[in-house]
Amino acid sequence: MKKHRFLKLIGIVLLTIAVVAGALTTVIAIHPQFAIGVIQKMMYKKAPVNTYSPLHNPTKGMTESGLYKITERKYGTKYPNSYLDITYPSKNVEEKHPTLFYFHGGGFFGGSKNMGDPMAATEATALLDDLCVAGFTIVNVDYALVPDYHFPVPLIQANQAFAWAQKHADEYYLDMENVIVMGSSAGAIMASQIGSVITNKDYANLIGVTPSLSPKQLKGVVIDDAPLDYDRFPFACKLLVGNYINGTTFLSKEEKSRYNNILHVTGAYPPSFLLGSEYRTDMNEMHNALNKVGVINEIADPLKEEGKKMPHCFVAAEREDPTAKKAFLRLIDFLKHTALN
C-alpha cells in the first residue's frame, strides 16, 4: 500500500513538473523576450543594449595586426547603435580597394562590431582582419537590437550606412562602385535580404526601403550560415528569429514570407558565396533557388563535401582549422575572380 502511494506521489510530482514545464514553454514561445532578456542582462549587466553613444572613444591609426583603422563613425541619427568602423589594408588609405560591408551576428539580441557574434564558435574579428589583408576595405557596421527594435530596422540602418559611405566616399577613400556585402549568422540573414532589397524592387517595397545602392554597385553577397526558412527552425532558433520579427514565435504566413529571402531572389541577385554548417539546409535551399534563376553562386558545405560536421559560422576559425581555411580561400577566390571580375 505504501509503495502504491509513493508511486502515486511520484506520478503527481512528475505530472506537475510536466505541466509547469509545458506552461513555461508556452509562455516563452508567446513572449520569447522573457528568456532572451535574461541572457541580455547576463551579457550586458548594467550597460545598455541600445545606445546613441559610441561604445568606445573614436580612434584612428595602425592596429596591432598592421592594418589602418578608423573607428566609431556615426552613420545615422534616428536609431541607436548607428556606428561603423573602417579598416584599410595599409596606412596608405588613398589606395582604393573593393569595399566590403560586414554585419555581425548575435541573434539580433547581442553582439557588436567589436565583439563579433557571441553565439559563434569563434570571434569574427580575426576573420575581418584577414579579409582586409586579402585586399578589401572593411566597413564593419553596428545596428539596433531587440527588445526595442525589430525587423526590418537593421535593414533600414544598413541602407543608411550605405548612404553615409557614398556621401563620404572621397573623404574615406571608399570604392563604392565595387561593393561586397557580407554577414555571419544574424548578419548573414541581413546580407541575404540586402541582396534582394537592392536588386528586387518588389521586395524593397515590401520591406519599405528605397535602396541607397544600385544593383550595378553591389558586386557580391557573402551569406555565412543564415537561418532563413522559419518553419524548419529548431525551437531555440524560432525564439530568436520570432522575437526579432514580431516578439513571438507565432508568426503569420506573411511575416515568414517577408523574412525568408529565399522566396525573393531574382535573376538580378548578385553573385553569391554561401557557407553552410548549422544551417546548411537553408544555405543549400538558397543555393538551389539562385541556381534556378541563373545567379552565379558557390556554396561551401563541409558536411556534404567532406562528411565533416562544422560549428556555426565555422569560417571564422580559418586561422586554426584546415576546413575553415579551405572555405576562406575559396571565398576570397570567388570574390576576386568571379564577383569582382
N, C-alpha and C positions, 0 to 999 in steps of 0.2 A: 504493500500500500504506500509506504513511504517513498519507495523507488518510483512508483507511478506519479506521486505528487511532485517529486523532484523533476522528473522528466517533463511533466506538465508545466512546471515553473520555468524550466529552461526554454520550452517551446514558446511560452508567453513572452519571455525576455527577448528571444531571437525575433519573434514577430514584431515586438515593439521597436527593436533596433531597425528591422527592415522597413517598418512604416515610417520611422523618423528619417532614415536614410533616403527613402523614396521621396518623402516630403521635401527634404533639404535639396535633393537633386532637382526636383521640380521648381523650387523657388530659385535656385541658381540658374536653371535653364531659362526661366522667365526674366530674371534680373541678374545676369552674369556679372555685372559690376560689383555686386556684393562680394564675390570671390576675388575678382581682379583688383578691386580696391584694396583688399588686404595685402595682396602681393605688392601693389604700388607703394603702400605705406612702409612695407619692409624694405623696398628698394630705395625710395626717396627720403624716408624718415621725415624730417621737417622741411625738406626742400620742396619747392613747388614742382608739380609735374609740367605745368604750362607756365611760361613766364615771358614777359615782354622785354626782359633784360637779358643780355648775353650771359652764357654760363661762365665765361672767363673774360678777362680783360683782353681787348683786341691786341693782336701782335702781328709782326711781320719779320721774316728773317729765315735763316737757314735752320733746318731741323737736324737732329742727331743722325738721321739717315741720309743727310746730304741733299735734301730737297729744299726748295724755297716755298715758304708757306705764309699766306695772309689769312688771318682768322677773324671770325665774328663780324662779318659784313652783313648789315641789315638789308634784307631784300623786300620787306613788306611791313606794313604797319597795322593792318586790320586784324591779323591773327597772331597768337603767341608763337614762340619758338621760330620766328621768321629770320633765322640767321644761317649763313653759309660760310664755309672755308674754301679757299682756293690753294691748290698745291701745284707747283711747277716742277718739271724735271730737273731744272738747274736754276742758279741765280740769274741766268740770262733770260729773264721773263719775257723779253721782247721777241724772242724766238717762238713763233706760233706753233702750236701742236693741236691736234683734234681735241675738242673739249668733251670730257666725259662727266656727266652729271650722275651722282650716286645718291641713292636713297637707302638709308639703313633699315634694318629690321627691328623687331621688338614687339610684335603682336598688336601694334597701334596703342599700346599702353606704356611702353618703356623704350629704352634705347635712345641714342643720340648720335650725332655726327662724331662725337668724341669717343664714345664707348662702343660703337658698333651695335651688335644685336646681343642682348643678354641671354637670349634663348638659343643662340647658335653654339656649336661645339667649340668654336674658336673665335677670337676677335677678328673683325674685318679690317682693322686699321693697317695691319701689315699688308693685306691684300691690296689696299688702295695705294700704299707706297710702291708696291711692285707694279701695279698698273701705271702709275706715274712714271716710274723708271723705264717702262716699256715704250714711253713716248706720248703720254696723254696728260693734258692739263686736267686735274681733277677738281670738280666743283661738288663739294660734299654738303648736302642740304638737310637741314632740320625741318620739322613740321609739327603741328599741334597733335596732341594725343587725347584719348578718352580720359575721364568721362565728360569733359567739357565740349569736345569736338568729335564729330563723326563724319563718315563718308558723305560727300566727296571732298570735305575741306582740305585734306592733304593734297589732293589733285589740284585744287584751286591754288594752293600755295606753290606747288611745283610750277604751275603756269606763271605765277608771279615771279618765281626765281628765274625762269627763262626770260621773262620780260626785263627784269633787272639786269641780267647778264648781257642782253642785247644792247640795252641803254649804256652800259658801262664797258662794252667790249673793247673799245680803244684804250680806255684807262687801265684795264687789267689784262690787255693783250689776249683776249679770248677769241678763238676762231669759232664763230657762231654759224659758219657755213658747213662745218663738219662736226656735227653733234652726235654723241652716243648717250643713250640713257640706260642706266644700269641700276638694279636694286636687288637686295637679298631679302628673302622671307617676306615680311610685310612690305618692304621696299620693292620686292620683285612683283608683288601684286600691283603696286603703283606703276612700276615701269611698264608692265604689260598693258595697263589701262591707258597710260600716257601715249603709248604707240597708237592706240585707236582714237584717242582724243584728237591727235594731230592729223591722222590720215582718214578718219571716218566722220564726216560732218554730222551724220545722224547720231552717232554715239556722243560727239561733243555736245550736241543739243540736248541729248538725254541727260548728260552729266551737268549741263549748264555752264560750260566753259567755252570761251572764244580763244582758240589756240594762239599763243604768242609766237610759236614756231611754225614754219611751213613744212609740209612733207619733204620738200627738197633739202631742207636743213638737217632733218633727222636722218642720219645715215644708218643707224642701227640701234637695236634694243638688246639688252642682256637681261634675261629673266632667270634669277638664281633661286630655284626651288619655291615657286609660288603656289599656294593652295588656291584654286580657282573655282572648282566645281563643288559648290556648297553642300549639295545633297550627299556627297561622298565623304565628307569630313568626319573624322572621329569626334566624339563629344567635346574633348578639350579644345580642338580647333574651332568647332562651332561656337564655343563660348567666346573665344577671342574675336573671330570674324563677325559673328552675330552682334556682339557688343559694339563693335566698331561701326557696323552698318546702321543698326537701329536700336541698340541697347537691349536686345533679346535674341534668343536662338530661334524664335518662331517668326521666320521671315516670310513675306509674301512671295509669290512667284515672280512678280515684277521686281522686287528688291533683289532677289537672287539673280535674275537675268541681267539687271543693270550692273551688278557686281562682277559677274562671270565674263571676263573679256574674251574667252574662247568663242563666245557666241557673236562677237562683234568684229572679228578680224575680216579684212577685205584684201583684195589683190594689191592695194596701195600700202599695206602694212610694211614697215621697214624690214630689211634683213635682220634676222634674229638668232641669237645664240641662247640655248636653253640648257640649264643644269638641273638634273632631277635626281633626288635621293629620297628623302622622306615623302615628298610629294611628286614622285616620279610618274605616277599615274596621270596626274594633272598636266605635267610637262609633256608627256607623250601624247595626251589628248590635244594639247596646244600645238605640238609638232605636226600632228595629223591634220589639224584644222588649217595650219599655214600651208602645208603641202597641197591641200585641197584647193586653195585659192591661188596657188602658184607663187608663194612667197619663199625666197631663198632663206633657208634656216638650217641649223645644225643643233643636235642635242647630245649632251654628254650624260650618259646613263650607265654608271659603273655596274649596276646590278645586271643589266641586260648585256653589257659588253664584256664584263669580266667575271660576272657572278659574285661581285663584291658589294656587300651592303655598306653604304656610307652614311654618316650622320647628316643632319640637316645643314644645308649650306656648306657642304664639305670643301668647296674650292678655297675657302678662307684658310684652310690648313696646307696650302700649296708649298709652304716652306719646309714642312716636315713630312708630308705624306706623298708618296710617289703617284698614287692615283689622282690626288688633288692637283699635283704638279702637272701631270699629263693633261688634265682638263683645263688648267690655267693656260698652258702653252697653246692648246687648241683654240681657246678663247682669243688670245692675242693674235694668232694667225688668222682667225676668222675676221676679226675687226680690221686688221691691216690689209688683208688681201681679198676680202670679199665685201664687207660693209663699206669700207673707205676706198675701194678700188674704182 
